[in-house]
Amino acid sequence: MLAVWVEQLLGFASGALKAIRQDERYPTLMTWAREEGPALVGGNLPMAQALAPELWSQTPLERLGFATEPLAPPGRNEPCWCDSGRKTKQCCGTVSLPGPVPGHLMWMLSLREWKGDTLKAALASGRAPAQGLLEAGLIAAETGQRGRAQQILESLFERGDWSKLPEQAEPAFEILIDLYQERGFHRKREALLDAVLEHGPLFLRGVALERLCLMHLDADDLDSARAAFVRAQQALPDSPTLAYIEAMLLLHEGHEEEAAERARFWFRRLARQGELDPDQLEFLADLADNPGATLAEQLLNAEEDLAGPLASLQALLEVLPTAPRLKVTRTDEGRLEYRQSEREQALTEAWLACFPAEAVSESPLGLEDDPWPAAGEWLTELCAHPEWLDAPAVLQGLTLALTTRFGSLPWMAPSLFVPLAERLERWLEQAAAEGPGTLVWEDGDNALLLRTGLALVVGMERGARQRSRQLAERLLALDDHDSLGLRELVLDQLLRDGRDGEALAVSYPPEGEELGEAALGLLLGRALALFRLERLDEAAEALEEAHRHNVHALALLCAEKPRQAPAAGGDGVAEPGSRAEAWQYRTLMRDQWRAPPGALAWLQGWLDIR
């Protein structure tokens, strides 16, 4: 019965609002209510007459600067406010509405109707009730009106009085953050997060910290993500979302066993409290059993249209047969050269007929176009033709696509990247078996193997670190010129594994080779390895060289809350010596400098006496 009333109320209120907007005069509304209103409430004329004054009293009027013109409820023996001429007790006073009339209803409907300058002026008036803003903004977002949703929800959170926010403001906050992210309004996103963290109610501060943590994870800034998580834990210690976030954070940090242990802790703690619904408990139980697999399954299910094709791809990779041999030769100059066979070229042509992107010729990881809008088609075709993966060019395209979408998510590495790495490793072993030689990017079709290798190293770096490092070392052995820039990546992985002696050796390029664009990472990695090995004089020499290369890096590493550096160029590569380059290094490696006791203090001391 209540659902019928809500439907009737919305229909009647929408019609009443249209009548009011004709001239914003009460008699116009009552004429409409008697003539057209009854049809919207089951033919009930008394109800239509009784409802109209209620709605009039809460309707914002443009002629009054969006204020309302409320009617004073009449006494029982006074003339009824519906202008029938009868006493209230003989007219609307006898009507009982089937349900409540929300006091923000006409504001909500008005916000859905107004456009352009009128909407802007209505929001600027500050008269809109918070609940009306909330519901209008959510409806706009659900119906794909992103600009309107952003405009309305911004007004909700710019009101100044955080205590008047409705309890349901949490989804509105998350939607607004997502809108800022999707539409590129990063400064607005950061300003809203800062405002909520400083002034917002406790429940919103916790959500803001959770979102901040996830944003830092997306940016690979593990140090900042950990700090945000700790603050979120203090603000909302019993939030089930924290279990999910901590598992992700620990997996990003490479602590798989600890992730499972902490997930078990959260399950026991939250299950004892008895406040979670069965689905939440089941998710926490799965997370405690296998964090990586649970997060991977959740991600696949969240992909909607792609869930089925991605699951099919995972199933295919589990049973993929051994890769066939390639045509690799050793030239008279001692260089290894792969060239595509006619069969491999034919397989590649079939693949490219459905895969809408090719690799950027001069870029190690770039694709000309985004393949994911059409992923449902090409994933399905690939699963129907697994033989396509016999061609390195097809493996390259698939790996690049997967890396661009899932490369930063460690829980996707075992099911997506490791099986593909096994295929490439067989081909690299075959190349090495031809005898000593270098696999040079420019020779033959070698770039297909090298580019695929780099994409797999990146894709496995978080979720299959040992496999990633082994593949990177194998590629370095075949490509001693390091055309892929793998030396710095191997160095970072060795440092994370605590293998400081090996990290130190990797930090030096082959004799006669320059440090190149990775100079900052190699020099600071060398300094960190030497510090851990307690060879402080040599570590100071490495710091001096690093400081000459980039004067911003050491200060940024030491700063607790530095001002964020400007973004790198459109290709994501920062200029050597720039503050953007220093920021990138801080983002990726500050957690490693914080780990050994006294390392950051030693850095600061070196800066102070320099």
SEFI-697542 format. One record per residue (C-alpha): residue number from 1; x, y, z. Coordinates in steps of 0.05 Angstrom, whole numbers. Layout:
@resi:NUM&u:X&v:Y&w:Z
...
! end
This chain:
@resi:1&u:0&v:0&w:0
@resi:2&u:56&v:48&w:18
@resi:3&u:90&v:35&w:-50
@resi:4&u:25&v:54&w:-85
@resi:5&u:22&v:118&w:-44
@resi:6&u:95&v:137&w:-61
@resi:7&u:81&v:127&w:-135
@resi:8&u:17&v:169&w:-131
@resi:9&u:52&v:223&w:-90
@resi:10&u:109&v:230&w:-140
@resi:11&u:61&v:233&w:-199
@resi:12&u:16&v:284&w:-165
@resi:13&u:75&v:327&w:-140
@resi:14&u:106&v:328&w:-210
@resi:15&u:40&v:351&w:-240
@resi:16&u:30&v:403&w:-185
@resi:17&u:100&v:431&w:-196
@resi:18&u:86&v:439&w:-270
@resi:19&u:21&v:477&w:-253
@resi:20&u:57&v:521&w:-203
@resi:21&u:111&v:540&w:-252
@resi:22&u:59&v:571&w:-299
@resi:23&u:54&v:634&w:-257
@resi:24&u:75&v:614&w:-187
@resi:25&u:6&v:633&w:-159
@resi:26&u:-34&v:590&w:-110
@resi:27&u:-101&v:595&w:-146
@resi:28&u:-70&v:565&w:-209
@resi:29&u:-48&v:505&w:-169
@resi:30&u:-117&v:495&w:-137
@resi:31&u:-151&v:499&w:-204
@resi:32&u:-105&v:445&w:-230
@resi:33&u:-115&v:403&w:-167
@resi:34&u:-191&v:402&w:-176
@resi:35&u:-191&v:391&w:-251
@resi:36&u:-131&v:345&w:-264
@resi:37&u:-105&v:324&w:-196
@resi:38&u:-157&v:271&w:-178
@resi:39&u:-136&v:227&w:-236
@resi:40&u:-66&v:221&w:-206
@resi:41&u:-91&v:197&w:-137
@resi:42&u:-141&v:145&w:-157
@resi:43&u:-198&v:193&w:-173
@resi:44&u:-199&v:219&w:-102
@resi:45&u:-218&v:294&w:-106
@resi:46&u:-215&v:306&w:-30
@resi:47&u:-145&v:278&w:-28
@resi:48&u:-123&v:320&w:-87
@resi:49&u:-150&v:383&w:-53
@resi:50&u:-118&v:366&w:14
@resi:51&u:-50&v:348&w:-16
@resi:52&u:-42&v:410&w:-60
@resi:53&u:-35&v:461&w:-3
@resi:54&u:17&v:416&w:32
@resi:55&u:59&v:416&w:-31
@resi:56&u:50&v:490&w:-44
@resi:57&u:77&v:508&w:24
@resi:58&u:144&v:473&w:11
@resi:59&u:154&v:494&w:-62
@resi:60&u:212&v:543&w:-76
@resi:61&u:189&v:602&w:-118
@resi:62&u:234&v:638&w:-167
@resi:63&u:196&v:704&w:-157
@resi:64&u:215&v:702&w:-83
@resi:65&u:289&v:685&w:-94
@resi:66&u:274&v:611&w:-84
@resi:67&u:240&v:621&w:-17
@resi:68&u:174&v:587&w:-3
@resi:69&u:106&v:620&w:11
@resi:70&u:79&v:573&w:64
@resi:71&u:5&v:574&w:83
@resi:72&u:-14&v:577&w:155
@resi:73&u:-53&v:513&w:172
@resi:74&u:-125&v:535&w:186
@resi:75&u:-163&v:518&w:250
@resi:76&u:-221&v:468&w:248
@resi:77&u:-274&v:522&w:244
@resi:78&u:-235&v:567&w:197
@resi:79&u:-245&v:568&w:121
@resi:80&u:-206&v:510&w:90
@resi:81&u:-140&v:528&w:57
@resi:82&u:-160&v:494&w:-8
@resi:83&u:-208&v:552&w:-23
@resi:84&u:-269&v:507&w:-25
@resi:85&u:-308&v:557&w:18
@resi:86&u:-324&v:505&w:71
@resi:87&u:-297&v:499&w:141
@resi:88&u:-234&v:457&w:149
@resi:89&u:-269&v:405&w:193
@resi:90&u:-319&v:394&w:136
@resi:91&u:-266&v:394&w:80
@resi:92&u:-192&v:376&w:81
@resi:93&u:-193&v:364&w:156
@resi:94&u:-231&v:299&w:142
@resi:95&u:-177&v:272&w:95
@resi:96&u:-123&v:225&w:121
@resi:97&u:-65&v:217&w:73
@resi:98&u:-41&v:145&w:63
@resi:99&u:31&v:163&w:81
@resi:100&u:78&v:219&w:98
@resi:101&u:96&v:277&w:51
@resi:102&u:171&v:290&w:55
@resi:103&u:185&v:363&w:70
@resi:104&u:239&v:367&w:16
@resi:105&u:199&v:335&w:-40
@resi:106&u:184&v:397&w:-81
@resi:107&u:255&v:422&w:-75
@resi:108&u:281&v:355&w:-100
@resi:109&u:234&v:356&w:-160
@resi:110&u:252&v:428&w:-174
@resi:111&u:326&v:413&w:-174
@resi:112&u:313&v:357&w:-224
@resi:113&u:275&v:406&w:-269
@resi:114&u:316&v:471&w:-267
@resi:115&u:372&v:482&w:-316
@resi:116&u:428&v:531&w:-331
@resi:117&u:426&v:597&w:-295
@resi:118&u:362&v:580&w:-257
@resi:119&u:393&v:518&w:-227
@resi:120&u:456&v:557&w:-211
@resi:121&u:417&v:612&w:-177
@resi:122&u:375&v:563&w:-137
@resi:123&u:437&v:528&w:-111
@resi:124&u:471&v:594&w:-96
@resi:125&u:411&v:616&w:-55
@resi:126&u:430&v:567&w:0
@resi:127&u:356&v:552&w:12
@resi:128&u:355&v:481&w:-14
@resi:129&u:347&v:429&w:42
@resi:130&u:404&v:380&w:48
@resi:131&u:360&v:320&w:36
@resi:132&u:332&v:351&w:-27
@resi:133&u:403&v:363&w:-54
@resi:134&u:423&v:293&w:-35
@resi:135&u:366&v:258&w:-70
@resi:136&u:368&v:303&w:-132
@resi:137&u:443&v:293&w:-139
@resi:138&u:438&v:217&w:-132
@resi:139&u:382&v:214&w:-184
@resi:140&u:422&v:256&w:-233
@resi:141&u:483&v:211&w:-224
@resi:142&u:441&v:147&w:-233
@resi:143&u:411&v:175&w:-298
@resi:144&u:479&v:193&w:-327
@resi:145&u:472&v:269&w:-318
@resi:146&u:543&v:277&w:-293
@resi:147&u:549&v:352&w:-298
@resi:148&u:482&v:364&w:-262
@resi:149&u:500&v:312&w:-209
@resi:150&u:566&v:345&w:-195
@resi:151&u:535&v:415&w:-191
@resi:152&u:481&v:393&w:-142
@resi:153&u:526&v:350&w:-98
@resi:154&u:578&v:404&w:-94
@resi:155&u:525&v:449&w:-64
@resi:156&u:509&v:395&w:-13
@resi:157&u:581&v:394&w:12
@resi:158&u:595&v:469&w:7
@resi:159&u:542&v:489&w:57
@resi:160&u:590&v:500&w:114
@resi:161&u:548&v:467&w:168
@resi:162&u:572&v:395&w:167
@resi:163&u:527&v:376&w:225
@resi:164&u:465&v:383&w:180
@resi:165&u:488&v:332&w:129
@resi:166&u:439&v:274&w:123
@resi:167&u:463&v:207&w:147
@resi:168&u:456&v:182&w:75
@resi:169&u:509&v:231&w:51
@resi:170&u:562&v:176&w:47
@resi:171&u:542&v:151&w:-23
@resi:172&u:535&v:222&w:-48
@resi:173&u:606&v:238&w:-24
@resi:174&u:634&v:176&w:-59
@resi:175&u:596&v:193&w:-123
@resi:176&u:623&v:264&w:-123
@resi:177&u:694&v:239&w:-113
@resi:178&u:684&v:191&w:-171
@resi:179&u:656&v:246&w:-215
@resi:180&u:716&v:290&w:-200
@resi:181&u:762&v:231&w:-218
@resi:182&u:725&v:215&w:-283
@resi:183&u:720&v:287&w:-306
@resi:184&u:792&v:305&w:-288
@resi:185&u:776&v:355&w:-232
@resi:186&u:834&v:332&w:-189
@resi:187&u:842&v:396&w:-149
@resi:188&u:768&v:396&w:-131
@resi:189&u:774&v:323&w:-110
@resi:190&u:833&v:339&w:-65
@resi:191&u:799&v:400&w:-36
@resi:192&u:736&v:360&w:-19
@resi:193&u:777&v:306&w:14
@resi:194&u:816&v:357&w:54
@resi:195&u:751&v:392&w:76
@resi:196&u:719&v:327&w:99
@resi:197&u:782&v:305&w:136
@resi:198&u:786&v:371&w:172
@resi:199&u:713&v:388&w:186
@resi:200&u:669&v:330&w:166
@resi:201&u:629&v:284&w:212
@resi:202&u:665&v:221&w:236
@resi:203&u:630&v:173&w:189
@resi:204&u:650&v:216&w:129
@resi:205&u:722&v:224&w:153
@resi:206&u:729&v:149&w:155
@resi:207&u:702&v:142&w:84
@resi:208&u:748&v:198&w:59
@resi:209&u:809&v:164&w:90
@resi:210&u:789&v:98&w:57
@resi:211&u:783&v:132&w:-10
@resi:212&u:849&v:168&w:0
@resi:213&u:882&v:102&w:15
@resi:214&u:855&v:71&w:-49
@resi:215&u:876&v:132&w:-90
@resi:216&u:947&v:125&w:-63
@resi:217&u:947&v:51&w:-80
@resi:218&u:925&v:67&w:-151
@resi:219&u:983&v:115&w:-156
@resi:220&u:1032&v:63&w:-127
@resi:221&u:1046&v:110&w:-68
@resi:222&u:1049&v:56&w:-15
@resi:223&u:1078&v:101&w:38
@resi:224&u:1020&v:150&w:34
@resi:225&u:970&v:93&w:28
@resi:226&u:995&v:62&w:93
@resi:227&u:990&v:130&w:129
@resi:228&u:919&v:140&w:104
@resi:229&u:900&v:70&w:126
@resi:230&u:926&v:81&w:197
@resi:231&u:885&v:145&w:202
@resi:232&u:823&v:109&w:175
@resi:233&u:833&v:54&w:226
@resi:234&u:834&v:106&w:281
@resi:235&u:772&v:141&w:255
@resi:236&u:729&v:79&w:241
@resi:237&u:761&v:20&w:277
@resi:238&u:703&v:-27&w:264
@resi:239&u:690&v:-12&w:190
@resi:240&u:689&v:-77&w:149
@resi:241&u:718&v:-38&w:91
@resi:242&u:783&v:-34&w:129
@resi:243&u:792&v:-109&w:123
@resi:244&u:786&v:-104&w:48
@resi:245&u:834&v:-44&w:44
@resi:246&u:886&v:-74&w:90
@resi:247&u:887&v:-138&w:48
@resi:248&u:899&v:-97&w:-15
@resi:249&u:952&v:-55&w:19
@resi:250&u:991&v:-115&w:45
@resi:251&u:987&v:-150&w:-23
@resi:252&u:1014&v:-87&w:-56
@resi:253&u:1070&v:-87&w:-5
@resi:254&u:1085&v:-160&w:-22
@resi:255&u:1064&v:-189&w:46
@resi:256&u:1018&v:-245&w:24
@resi:257&u:1020&v:-286&w:88
@resi:258&u:1008&v:-224&w:131
@resi:259&u:949&v:-205&w:87
@resi:260&u:916&v:-273&w:101
@resi:261&u:932&v:-268&w:175
@resi:262&u:902&v:-198&w:181
@resi:263&u:841&v:-219&w:141
@resi:264&u:830&v:-276&w:191
@resi:265&u:837&v:-226&w:248
@resi:266&u:783&v:-180&w:217
@resi:267&u:737&v:-239&w:205
@resi:268&u:741&v:-262&w:278
@resi:269&u:733&v:-192&w:305
@resi:270&u:674&v:-170&w:262
@resi:271&u:639&v:-237&w:265
@resi:272&u:639&v:-233&w:342
@resi:273&u:605&v:-165&w:338
@resi:274&u:547&v:-195&w:299
@resi:275&u:530&v:-132&w:261
@resi:276&u:548&v:-155&w:190
@resi:277&u:499&v:-184&w:140
@resi:278&u:511&v:-254&w:113
@resi:279&u:541&v:-230&w:47
@resi:280&u:593&v:-187&w:84
@resi:281&u:611&v:-245&w:130
@resi:282&u:618&v:-292&w:71
@resi:283&u:664&v:-242&w:36
@resi:284&u:708&v:-234&w:98
@resi:285&u:711&v:-310&w:106
@resi:286&u:735&v:-317&w:33
@resi:287&u:784&v:-260&w:44
@resi:288&u:813&v:-296&w:105
@resi:289&u:819&v:-361&w:66
@resi:290&u:853&v:-332&w:4
@resi:291&u:860&v:-255&w:-1
@resi:292&u:888&v:-253&w:-71
@resi:293&u:838&v:-300&w:-103
@resi:294&u:780&v:-266&w:-67
@resi:295&u:801&v:-197&w:-91
@resi:296&u:812&v:-223&w:-162
@resi:297&u:742&v:-255&w:-163
@resi:298&u:711&v:-191&w:-136
@resi:299&u:745&v:-150&w:-190
@resi:300&u:721&v:-197&w:-245
@resi:301&u:650&v:-195&w:-220
@resi:302&u:652&v:-119&w:-217
@resi:303&u:671&v:-116&w:-291
@resi:304&u:598&v:-130&w:-310
@resi:305&u:599&v:-143&w:-385
@resi:306&u:671&v:-168&w:-382
@resi:307&u:663&v:-216&w:-323
@resi:308&u:647&v:-276&w:-368
@resi:309&u:701&v:-264&w:-421
@resi:310&u:754&v:-251&w:-368
@resi:311&u:735&v:-314&w:-331
@resi:312&u:740&v:-352&w:-397
@resi:313&u:809&v:-323&w:-409
@resi:314&u:832&v:-346&w:-340
@resi:315&u:806&v:-416&w:-354
@resi:316&u:842&v:-417&w:-422
@resi:317&u:908&v:-395&w:-392
@resi:318&u:904&v:-452&w:-340
@resi:319&u:904&v:-504&w:-396
@resi:320&u:945&v:-469&w:-450
@resi:321&u:990&v:-520&w:-485
@resi:322&u:1065&v:-511&w:-489
@resi:323&u:1088&v:-455&w:-535
@resi:324&u:1116&v:-478&w:-602
@resi:325&u:1187&v:-462&w:-623
@resi:326&u:1204&v:-396&w:-656
@resi:327&u:1253&v:-381&w:-712
@resi:328&u:1312&v:-350&w:-675
@resi:329&u:1381&v:-347&w:-708
@resi:330&u:1450&v:-323&w:-686
@resi:331&u:1482&v:-275&w:-735
@resi:332&u:1555&v:-273&w:-754
@resi:333&u:1562&v:-211&w:-709
@resi:334&u:1539&v:-252&w:-649
@resi:335&u:1469&v:-221&w:-645
@resi:336&u:1405&v:-261&w:-634
@resi:337&u:1349&v:-248&w:-683
@resi:338&u:1276&v:-270&w:-683
@resi:339&u:1234&v:-265&w:-745
@resi:340&u:1160&v:-282&w:-751
@resi:341&u:1142&v:-344&w:-792
@resi:342&u:1086&v:-344&w:-844
@resi:343&u:1041&v:-381&w:-795
@resi:344&u:1054&v:-330&w:-740
@resi:345&u:1039&v:-273&w:-788
@resi:346&u:973&v:-306&w:-808
@resi:347&u:953&v:-316&w:-735
@resi:348&u:970&v:-243&w:-721
@resi:349&u:928&v:-219&w:-779
@resi:350&u:868&v:-259&w:-753
@resi:351&u:879&v:-228&w:-683
@resi:352&u:885&v:-157&w:-709
@resi:353&u:819&v:-165&w:-746
@resi:354&u:784&v:-162&w:-678
@resi:355&u:836&v:-129&w:-632
@resi:356&u:829&v:-54&w:-643
@resi:357&u:898&v:-30&w:-621
@resi:358&u:970&v:-39&w:-642
@resi:359&u:1033&v:-26&w:-602
@resi:360&u:1064&v:43&w:-608
@resi:361&u:1127&v:29&w:-649
@resi:362&u:1175&v:71&w:-607
@resi:363&u:1142&v:60&w:-539
@resi:364&u:1159&v:2&w:-494
@resi:365&u:1089&v:-5&w:-465
@resi:366&u:1042&v:38&w:-506
@resi:367&u:982&v:20&w:-549
@resi:368&u:956&v:64&w:-604
@resi:369&u:884&v:60&w:-579
@resi:370&u:846&v:35&w:-518
@resi:371&u:825&v:-37&w:-533
@resi:372&u:779&v:-45&w:-473
@resi:373&u:714&v:-15&w:-499
@resi:374&u:713&v:-73&w:-549
@resi:375&u:742&v:-125&w:-501
@resi:376&u:679&v:-167&w:-500
@resi:377&u:691&v:-183&w:-573
@resi:378&u:766&v:-195&w:-576
@resi:379&u:769&v:-234&w:-511
@resi:380&u:714&v:-280&w:-536
@resi:381&u:749&v:-290&w:-603
@resi:382&u:815&v:-304&w:-570
@resi:383&u:785&v:-357&w:-525
@resi:384&u:753&v:-389&w:-586
@resi:385&u:822&v:-389&w:-622
@resi:386&u:875&v:-405&w:-569
@resi:387&u:925&v:-421&w:-625
@resi:388&u:931&v:-347&w:-637
@resi:389&u:976&v:-344&w:-575
@resi:390&u:1028&v:-384&w:-614
@resi:391&u:1046&v:-317&w:-645
@resi:392&u:1090&v:-269&w:-603
@resi:393&u:1053&v:-210&w:-634
@resi:394&u:987&v:-235&w:-606
@resi:395&u:1019&v:-249&w:-538
@resi:396&u:1047&v:-178&w:-540
@resi:397&u:979&v:-146&w:-554
@resi:398&u:943&v:-187&w:-500
@resi:399&u:998&v:-173&w:-449
@resi:400&u:999&v:-98&w:-462
@resi:401&u:923&v:-94&w:-456
@resi:402&u:923&v:-133&w:-391
@resi:403&u:980&v:-92&w:-362
@resi:404&u:946&v:-25&w:-377
@resi:405&u:884&v:-48&w:-340
@resi:406&u:907&v:-97&w:-286
@resi:407&u:982&v:-87&w:-280
@resi:408&u:978&v:-48&w:-215
@resi:409&u:935&v:-101&w:-181
@resi:410&u:978&v:-155&w:-149
@resi:411&u:921&v:-204&w:-140
@resi:412&u:912&v:-209&w:-216
@resi:413&u:984&v:-233&w:-229
@resi:414&u:977&v:-308&w:-214
@resi:415&u:918&v:-320&w:-260
@resi:416&u:932&v:-272&w:-317
@resi:417&u:1006&v:-255&w:-321
@resi:418&u:1043&v:-317&w:-295
@resi:419&u:1015&v:-364&w:-349
@resi:420&u:1035&v:-315&w:-403
@resi:421&u:1104&v:-307&w:-372
@resi:422&u:1114&v:-382&w:-377
@resi:423&u:1101&v:-378&w:-451
@resi:424&u:1150&v:-321&w:-462
@resi:425&u:1204&v:-354&w:-418
@resi:426&u:1203&v:-415&w:-463
@resi:427&u:1218&v:-371&w:-523
@resi:428&u:1273&v:-334&w:-486
@resi:429&u:1305&v:-400&w:-465
@resi:430&u:1303&v:-421&w:-538
@resi:431&u:1337&v:-356&w:-558
@resi:432&u:1391&v:-364&w:-506
@resi:433&u:1403&v:-436&w:-529
@resi:434&u:1427&v:-409&w:-596
@resi:435&u:1492&v:-388&w:-561
@resi:436&u:1521&v:-325&w:-531
@resi:437&u:1491&v:-263&w:-562
@resi:438&u:1450&v:-201&w:-552
@resi:439&u:1376&v:-194&w:-566
@resi:440&u:1375&v:-123&w:-594
@resi:441&u:1309&v:-85&w:-599
@resi:442&u:1321&v:-61&w:-671
@resi:443&u:1339&v:-129&w:-700
@resi:444&u:1286&v:-169&w:-736
@resi:445&u:1223&v:-176&w:-696
@resi:446&u:1259&v:-177&w:-629
@resi:447&u:1218&v:-118&w:-604
@resi:448&u:1157&v:-165&w:-599
@resi:449&u:1193&v:-208&w:-548
@resi:450&u:1225&v:-151&w:-509
@resi:451&u:1162&v:-108&w:-505
@resi:452&u:1122&v:-169&w:-482
@resi:453&u:1175&v:-183&w:-430
@resi:454&u:1173&v:-113&w:-401
@resi:455&u:1097&v:-114&w:-397
@resi:456&u:1099&v:-180&w:-360
@resi:457&u:1153&v:-156&w:-312
@resi:458&u:1109&v:-96&w:-295
@resi:459&u:1046&v:-138&w:-291
@resi:460&u:1077&v:-187&w:-242
@resi:461&u:1118&v:-137&w:-202
@resi:462&u:1069&v:-132&w:-144
@resi:463&u:1034&v:-200&w:-144
@resi:464&u:1090&v:-247&w:-167
@resi:465&u:1152&v:-209&w:-148
@resi:466&u:1202&v:-266&w:-152
@resi:467&u:1176&v:-288&w:-220
@resi:468&u:1179&v:-215&w:-243
@resi:469&u:1251&v:-207&w:-221
@resi:470&u:1273&v:-272&w:-253
@resi:471&u:1242&v:-252&w:-319
@resi:472&u:1273&v:-183&w:-315
@resi:473&u:1342&v:-213&w:-300
@resi:474&u:1334&v:-260&w:-359
@resi:475&u:1317&v:-203&w:-405
@resi:476&u:1376&v:-163&w:-379
@resi:477&u:1422&v:-221&w:-393
@resi:478&u:1397&v:-224&w:-465
@resi:479&u:1394&v:-148&w:-475
@resi:480&u:1456&v:-122&w:-440
@resi:481&u:1444&v:-52&w:-468
@resi:482&u:1381&v:-50&w:-423
@resi:483&u:1338&v:-19&w:-477
@resi:484&u:1278&v:-33&w:-433
@resi:485&u:1303&v:3&w:-371
@resi:486&u:1299&v:-61&w:-329
@resi:487&u:1361&v:-49&w:-287
@resi:488&u:1326&v:0&w:-241
@resi:489&u:1266&v:-45&w:-234
@resi:490&u:1309&v:-106&w:-216
@resi:491&u:1347&v:-63&w:-166
@resi:492&u:1282&v:-41&w:-133
@resi:493&u:1257&v:-112&w:-127
@resi:494&u:1323&v:-136&w:-97
@resi:495&u:1320&v:-81&w:-46
@resi:496&u:1249&v:-100&w:-27
@resi:497&u:1272&v:-172&w:-18
@resi:498&u:1330&v:-150&w:26
@resi:499&u:1383&v:-176&w:-22
@resi:500&u:1428&v:-116&w:-13
@resi:501&u:1492&v:-145&w:-41
@resi:502&u:1458&v:-165&w:-106
@resi:503&u:1422&v:-98&w:-109
@resi:504&u:1489&v:-62&w:-103
@resi:505&u:1518&v:-102&w:-160
@resi:506&u:1458&v:-88&w:-205
@resi:507&u:1464&v:-13&w:-191
@resi:508&u:1527&v:-10&w:-234
@resi:509&u:1516&v:-14&w:-309
@resi:510&u:1564&v:-55&w:-353
@resi:511&u:1632&v:-23&w:-363
@resi:512&u:1629&v:32&w:-414
@resi:513&u:1553&v:41&w:-407
@resi:514&u:1521&v:105&w:-380
@resi:515&u:1469&v:105&w:-324
@resi:516&u:1420&v:136&w:-373
@resi:517&u:1349&v:160&w:-355
@resi:518&u:1347&v:114&w:-294
@resi:519&u:1406&v:149&w:-261
@resi:520&u:1367&v:175&w:-201
@resi:521&u:1337&v:108&w:-184
@resi:522&u:1402&v:71&w:-193
@resi:523&u:1443&v:120&w:-152
@resi:524&u:1393&v:124&w:-94
@resi:525&u:1383&v:49&w:-96
@resi:526&u:1459&v:41&w:-92
@resi:527&u:1460&v:89&w:-32
@resi:528&u:1405&v:51&w:4
@resi:529&u:1440&v:-16&w:-8
@resi:530&u:1506&v:12&w:19
@resi:531&u:1471&v:41&w:79
@resi:532&u:1440&v:-26&w:96
@resi:533&u:1509&v:-58&w:87
@resi:534&u:1537&v:-5&w:136
@resi:535&u:1585&v:22&w:83
@resi:536&u:1567&v:94&w:100
@resi:537&u:1625&v:130&w:66
@resi:538&u:1610&v:97&w:-1
@resi:539&u:1535&v:110&w:11
@resi:540&u:1550&v:184&w:20
@resi:541&u:1588&v:185&w:-46
@resi:542&u:1527&v:155&w:-81
@resi:543&u:1484&v:208&w:-48
@resi:544&u:1529&v:263&w:-73
@resi:545&u:1524&v:237&w:-144
@resi:546&u:1448&v:230&w:-138
@resi:547&u:1442&v:301&w:-111
@resi:548&u:1482&v:327&w:-171
@resi:549&u:1433&v:291&w:-217
@resi:550&u:1370&v:317&w:-181
@resi:551&u:1373&v:371&w:-127
@resi:552&u:1301&v:358&w:-106
@resi:553&u:1303&v:284&w:-92
@resi:554&u:1334&v:279&w:-23
@resi:555&u:1293&v:336&w:7
@resi:556&u:1229&v:304&w:-20
@resi:557&u:1248&v:236&w:8
@resi:558&u:1258&v:266&w:77
@resi:559&u:1196&v:311&w:78
@resi:560&u:1135&v:283&w:115
@resi:561&u:1082&v:324&w:79
@resi:562&u:1113&v:356&w:18
@resi:563&u:1076&v:396&w:-34
@resi:564&u:1060&v:349&w:-91
@resi:565&u:1103&v:358&w:-152
@resi:566&u:1075&v:376&w:-221
@resi:567&u:1055&v:317&w:-263
@resi:568&u:1103&v:284&w:-312
@resi:569&u:1094&v:293&w:-387
@resi:570&u:1038&v:262&w:-428
@resi:571&u:1078&v:198&w:-436
@resi:572&u:1086&v:193&w:-361
@resi:573&u:1161&v:204&w:-365
@resi:574&u:1190&v:259&w:-320
@resi:575&u:1248&v:302&w:-343
@resi:576&u:1315&v:280&w:-312
@resi:577&u:1332&v:328&w:-255
@resi:578&u:1261&v:354&w:-248
@resi:579&u:1219&v:357&w:-185
@resi:580&u:1169&v:310&w:-221
@resi:581&u:1224&v:258&w:-228
@resi:582&u:1241&v:266&w:-154
@resi:583&u:1167&v:258&w:-136
@resi:584&u:1161&v:194&w:-177
@resi:585&u:1220&v:164&w:-140
@resi:586&u:1191&v:185&w:-72
@resi:587&u:1124&v:153&w:-90
@resi:588&u:1154&v:87&w:-110
@resi:589&u:1210&v:80&w:-59
@resi:590&u:1199&v:121&w:4
@resi:591&u:1170&v:61&w:40
@resi:592&u:1237&v:26&w:29
@resi:593&u:1276&v:84&w:57
@resi:594&u:1231&v:86&w:118
@resi:595&u:1240&v:11&w:132
@resi:596&u:1312&v:10&w:157
@resi:597&u:1319&v:47&w:224
@resi:598&u:1353&v:114&w:217
@resi:599&u:1357&v:115&w:141
@resi:600&u:1316&v:178&w:131
@resi:601&u:1350&v:212&w:191
@resi:602&u:1417&v:196&w:159
@resi:603&u:1393&v:227&w:94
@resi:604&u:1370&v:290&w:129
@resi:605&u:1435&v:294&w:167
@resi:606&u:1474&v:289&w:103
@resi:607&u:1432&v:346&w:74
@resi:608&u:1441&v:389&w:136
@resi:609&u:1517&v:387&w:135
@resi:610&u:1526&v:390&w:61
! end
